[in-house]
Every structure is written in C-alpha cells, then in structure tokens.
Amino acid sequence: MKKIYHLKTCSTCVKILKQIPHLETFELQEIKTQPITTAQLEEMHEMAGSYEALFSRNATLYKERGLKDKPLTEADYKDLILEHYTFLKRPVIIANDKIFIGNKANTVAEAVDYLK
C-alpha cells in the first residue's frame, strides 16, 4: 500500500508532496474533506507503535483546550485524532511496510530516500 494523509491547505504538506518521488503512485487522502476512519487510524497505530506518535501537539486546539496541562492516555490521543483532523501529525506517508510521520526535515529526507 502507498498512501499519504495530508491537508491541502497546509503549505508545508504541499511543499513535502512536491518532493515525493513517484507521487502519482500514491493514494492521497485529504484529511479535512475525507476524515480518517477508525480502521485507518488503527492501521497507522500498528505501524507507528503508538497513537501519541501520530498526535500533533502543534494543533491550535491542543493549546486552546489546555491539553498540554493534562495527562493524556493512548485512548485520549486516539479519540482526539478521530475527533478532529488537526490532531493528526501530518503528512503521514505509508509506503508498503514503512510509515513516515510529520514534517521534520530528517523524517521527510528519510521518506524521500526510501521512495527513490
């Protein structure tokens, strides 16, 4: 499977997508207009090892809700990601049995190298 979960209004996601070799071979899912399903999130969780790894602490709602001051469990991370697309760290790139999460330069570089 080759899939990328992204947000088309995110300039960083757009920039990263332009770097992905053979982008046309990927299924793209825009998470605002096509929300992720529980099954999709569970598949990402299985590959990532935790829901926390998929969770974005940069989300505006994270700060607005004061979540940084609360102890969050794996179940909380899962519920929040399913509740609102902004809580998913993006992009999430899945290529066969590998998952690349987020927009850190080293993560993107690793994904691009793997996909060459």
C-alpha positions, -999 to 999 in steps of 0.1 A, spaced: 0 0 0 12 35 -8 -9 63 8 -4 98 20 -26 115 46 -23 153 42 -40 186 44 -42 205 11 -44 239 29 -11 233 47 17 249 28 42 225 45 23 195 33 21 209 -3 59 215 -2 66 180 10 43 164 -16 63 180 -43 94 162 -30 79 127 -30 93 106 -58 66 89 -79 38 107 -62 14 95 -89 17 60 -75 3 71 -41 -33 73 -30 -37 108 -15 -63 114 13 -70 150 22 -80 146 58 -102 177 61 -126 167 34 -122 129 38 -117 123 75 -97 93 86 -116 63 98 -110 43 129 -97 14 108 -72 37 91 -60 52 124 -56 17 139 -35 7 109 -13 38 113 -11 30 151 0 -6 144 28 7 121 38 37 144 36 18 177 15 44 195 -12 70 190 10 95 206 35 92 177 7 103 154 -6 131 176 3 168 168 9 190 198 12 219 174 -26 219 168 -43 251 178 -70 231 195 -43 215 217 -34 248 231 -70 262 232 -82 232 252 -53 234 276 -44 198 268 -7 204 275 -16 207 312 -35 173 312 -21 138 313 -32 122 281 -35 84 276 -32 65 244 -70 63 243 -72 101 246 -48 105 217 -68 81 196 -101 99 204 -87 133 197 -73 123 164 -106 108 153 -125 138 167 -106 165 146 -82 162 117 -59 189 131 -47 165 158 -31 142 132 6 149 127 10 154 90 17 143 65 16 106 72 33 87 44 28 50 42 48 30 17 45 -7 19 55 -16 54 71 18 64 55 48 79 68 83 80 50 108 103 53 145 103 72 173 86 106 173 104 134 176 79 150 143 88 117 125 85 110 139 51 145 132 39 143 96 51 109 92 33 123 107 0 154 84 2 133 54 9 110 61 -20 137 67 -47 
